[in-house]
Amino acid sequence: MTKPDTSPNYNVAIVEAVILEVAAELHPQNLTAKELALKIINDPDDTREVETAAQAIRGLREFGLFASRDDEIVQPTPAALRACALLT
């Protein structure tokens, strides 16, 4: 469980939401996981922030919101795109 005083940069749930929103906005661009993460990371030298973004992307794949692919491309599923459209 995330502590209430944890920075949003390290809160996986918040980072997942931001990454999903950015991926939906940039769709149909084909970005790698690293390229997508760099779109939302404030400090690329902050290893904890970088790892949180990577963990968020892995989580979104596990939840089925990013397509399973054999490469590093992060592609939102149709369900993810529709959910983002409904929530904006």
PyMOL commands that set and color helices and strands:
alter all, ss='L'
color gray80, all
select helices_A, chain A and resi 8-10+12-26+33-40+47-62+78-87
alter helices_A, ss='H'
color red, helices_A
select strands_A, chain A and resi 31-32+73-74
alter strands_A, ss='S'
color yellow, strands_A
deselect
rebuild
show_as cartoon
